[in-house]
Amino acid sequence: MKLLFTDLDGTLLNHDSEVSAGTKDFLERFLAAGNRLILSSGRPRDSILEVKEKAGLTQSGILLICDNGTQVYDCDSGRTILEKRLPLSYVSYLQEQAQNYGLHIHTYREDAVVSPADDEEIRFYRRRIHLPLVVSPDLSAALTESPYKMLAISLDKPDKLEAFRLGIADWAEGRIQTIYSNSMYLELFDRDGGKGNALRFVCDYFGVPLSDAYAAGDAENDISMIEAAGCGIAMQNAPDKVKKAAPVITRLDNDQDGLAICMRELLGDL
């Protein structure tokens, strides 16, 4: 049995946020051969499920790595099999620090995204992530349990995000990871989260050696997963930092079925 761990945006999905017909055909053949597909994203669970349903991926053998590896969800059983959450005290601290840098920051409930305001950043974010919005100036006050992650956003000043990341670096050490999923989004989540650790967990859960794990991505938050897999794959459209971490680079990008074509070449029988 082979395991394919794939990022969504910029990897499995094209620029219209869709799974193309050619990529879907490969995935159907891959699953029918008894393999497993693990959709691995910084997105929350319900957003990944929306992508899965829209693509018509209703077969058994699909799992989700959500919120940058802080939740692993088994679609067949409908249950979470791994979770790593942020303490509510971290939420309050990080919101205060982000506000000091003039940055938008939000977090999540199981059923919604929680933002301090209905601002430009959250409206931009929800163009692709179609979760209900809860507005609460005090983020932790709107939460009934600890969240999986937080997300700081700057639409046009990435230097502000980097200043924030560096400013909290001493506090973050041993507590959280701070990783970019793109130039506008800084992900903040538990120190033991991350797609790479989630990949190792899933392999161990199914008793599959890392040598039979394939992992593909296009952004910094995919690097740990690419490095953990027996075969790490960077998309042609990925930045150089990601490509340097991967032994395999797709010949084509995410708008040209790059991952599906690469996997067919690697496996030889699909």
C-alpha positions in Angstrom: 0.0 0.0 0.0 1.2 3.5 -1.0 0.3 6.7 0.8 0.0 10.0 -1.1 0.1 13.1 1.1 -0.7 16.1 -1.0 -1.1 19.8 -0.3 -4.2 21.4 -1.8 -3.7 25.0 -3.0 -0.9 25.2 -5.6 -0.5 21.5 -5.6 -3.5 19.3 -6.1 -5.8 22.2 -7.0 -5.4 24.4 -10.1 -5.7 28.2 -10.0 -9.5 27.8 -10.0 -9.2 25.8 -6.7 -10.5 22.7 -8.5 -9.3 19.2 -9.0 -8.9 18.8 -12.8 -10.4 15.8 -14.7 -7.0 14.4 -15.4 -5.9 14.6 -11.7 -9.2 13.1 -10.6 -8.7 10.2 -12.9 -5.3 9.5 -11.4 -6.6 9.7 -7.9 -9.5 7.3 -8.6 -7.0 4.8 -10.1 -4.6 5.3 -7.2 -7.4 4.6 -4.6 -8.9 1.7 -6.5 -5.5 0.0 -6.4 -5.8 -0.1 -2.6 -3.7 2.9 -1.8 -4.6 5.8 0.5 -4.9 9.5 -0.2 -4.2 12.1 2.6 -5.3 15.6 1.7 -2.8 17.7 3.7 -3.5 21.4 4.2 -3.2 24.5 6.4 -7.0 24.7 5.9 -9.4 23.7 8.6 -11.3 20.4 8.3 -14.6 21.7 7.0 -12.8 23.6 4.2 -10.9 20.5 3.1 -14.1 18.4 3.2 -15.7 21.0 0.9 -12.9 20.6 -1.6 -13.2 16.8 -1.3 -16.9 16.8 -1.9 -16.7 19.3 -4.7 -14.1 17.1 -6.4 -16.4 14.0 -6.1 -13.8 12.1 -4.0 -16.2 9.9 -2.2 -14.1 6.7 -2.2 -12.9 5.0 0.9 -9.2 5.4 1.9 -9.1 9.2 2.3 -7.8 11.0 5.3 -7.3 14.7 6.0 -4.3 16.4 7.6 -5.9 19.7 8.7 -4.6 23.0 10.2 -0.9 22.3 9.3 -0.8 18.8 10.9 -2.6 19.6 14.2 -5.6 17.5 13.3 -5.7 14.2 11.4 -9.2 13.1 10.4 -10.3 9.7 9.0 -13.1 10.2 6.5 -14.0 6.5 6.6 -14.7 6.4 10.3 -15.7 10.1 10.6 -13.4 10.7 13.6 -10.3 12.6 14.5 -7.4 10.3 15.2 -4.8 13.0 16.2 -5.0 16.5 17.5 -2.7 19.1 18.8 -4.3 22.3 20.2 -3.2 25.7 21.3 -3.9 26.7 24.9 -6.3 29.6 25.2 -3.6 31.6 27.0 -1.6 31.5 23.8 -4.5 32.8 21.8 -4.7 35.9 24.1 -1.0 36.5 24.0 -0.7 36.2 20.2 -3.7 38.4 19.6 -2.1 41.1 21.8 1.2 40.8 20.1 -0.3 40.9 16.6 -2.2 44.0 17.5 1.0 45.7 18.7 2.4 45.1 15.1 -0.8 46.4 13.5 -1.6 42.9 12.1 -4.8 41.0 11.5 -4.9 37.7 13.3 -7.7 35.2 13.6 -8.4 31.7 14.9 -11.1 29.0 14.5 -13.9 27.1 16.2 -15.0 23.7 14.9 -17.8 25.5 12.9 -16.4 28.9 12.1 -13.5 31.3 11.7 -13.2 33.8 14.5 -11.9 37.2 13.7 -11.6 40.4 15.8 -13.3 42.4 13.0 -15.0 41.9 9.6 -12.0 43.5 8.0 -10.3 43.5 4.6 -8.1 40.6 5.5 -10.8 38.2 6.7 -12.9 39.1 3.6 -10.0 38.2 1.4 -9.4 34.9 3.3 -13.0 33.9 3.0 -13.0 34.2 -0.7 -11.4 30.7 -0.7 -12.1 29.4 2.8 -15.9 29.3 2.9 -16.4 29.1 6.7 -19.0 31.0 8.7 -17.6 34.1 10.4 -17.8 34.9 14.1 -16.7 38.4 15.0 -15.3 38.8 18.5 -12.8 41.6 19.5 -11.5 39.2 22.1 -10.8 36.0 20.2 -10.5 33.7 23.2 -13.9 34.9 24.5 -15.6 33.3 21.5 -13.9 29.9 21.9 -15.4 27.0 23.9 -12.3 24.9 23.5 -8.6 25.4 22.5 -8.2 26.0 18.7 -5.9 24.1 16.4 -4.1 27.2 15.0 -4.1 30.9 14.5 -3.4 32.8 11.3 -1.8 36.3 10.9 -2.4 38.0 7.6 -0.8 41.0 5.8 -2.1 41.5 2.3 0.6 43.9 1.1 3.3 44.2 3.8 5.1 40.9 4.3 7.8 42.7 6.3 5.3 43.3 9.0 4.6 39.6 9.3 8.3 38.9 9.5 8.8 41.5 12.2 6.0 39.9 14.2 7.4 36.5 13.7 10.9 37.6 14.9 9.4 39.7 17.7 7.7 36.6 19.3 10.5 34.2 18.5 11.9 33.9 22.0 8.4 33.3 23.4 7.5 30.9 20.6 10.6 28.6 21.2 9.4 25.4 22.8 5.7 26.5 22.5 4.6 27.0 18.9 5.8 26.9 15.3 5.5 29.9 13.0 5.6 29.0 9.3 4.5 30.8 6.2 1.9 29.1 3.9 2.3 31.9 1.4 3.8 35.4 1.5 0.6 36.8 3.1 -0.2 34.1 5.7 1.8 33.3 8.8 0.6 30.1 10.4 0.9 29.7 14.2 0.4 26.2 15.7 1.5 23.8 18.4 5.3 22.9 18.4 4.5 19.2 17.9 2.2 19.9 14.9 3.3 20.3 11.3 2.6 18.2 8.3 5.8 16.2 8.7 4.9 14.9 12.1 1.4 14.2 10.9 2.8 12.2 8.0 4.9 10.1 10.4 1.8 9.5 12.6 -0.3 8.3 9.7 2.4 6.0 8.4 2.8 4.5 11.9 -1.1 4.3 12.3 -1.3 2.1 9.1 2.0 0.3 9.6 3.3 1.7 6.3 7.0 2.4 6.0 8.1 5.9 5.2 9.6 4.5 2.0 6.1 4.0 0.7 5.0 7.5 1.5 4.9 10.2 -1.2 4.4 13.9 -0.2 3.8 16.8 -2.5 3.6 20.5 -1.9 4.5 24.0 -3.0 5.0 26.2 0.1 7.1 26.5 3.2 4.6 24.7 5.4 4.9 21.7 3.1 8.7 21.3 3.6 8.5 19.2 6.8 6.2 16.8 5.0 8.3 16.6 1.9 11.4 15.9 4.0 9.7 13.2 6.1 8.3 11.2 3.2 10.3 8.5 1.4 9.6 10.4 -1.8 9.2 14.2 -1.4 7.9 16.1 -4.4 8.0 19.8 -5.0 5.7 21.4 -7.6 7.2 23.1 -10.6 5.4 26.3 -9.4 7.0 26.1 -5.9 9.6 28.6 -4.8 13.3 27.6 -4.7 13.3 27.0 -1.0 10.7 24.2 -1.4 12.4 22.8 -4.4 15.7 22.5 -2.6 14.0 20.3 0.0 12.6 17.8 -2.5 14.4 15.0 -4.3 11.7 15.1 -7.0 10.3 18.2 -8.8 7.3 17.9 -11.1 7.9 18.8 -14.8 4.6 20.6 -15.0 2.8 22.9 -12.6 -0.5 22.7 -10.8 -2.5 24.0 -13.8 -1.1 21.2 -16.0 -1.8 18.1 -13.8 1.8 18.3 -12.6 1.3 16.1 -9.6 -0.8 13.4 -11.3 1.7 13.1 -14.2 4.6 12.9 -11.8 3.0 10.2 -9.7 2.2 8.2 -12.8 5.8 8.4 -13.8 7.0 7.4 -10.4 4.6 4.5 -9.9 4.6 3.3 -13.5 1.3 1.4 -13.3 -1.4 4.0 -13.0 
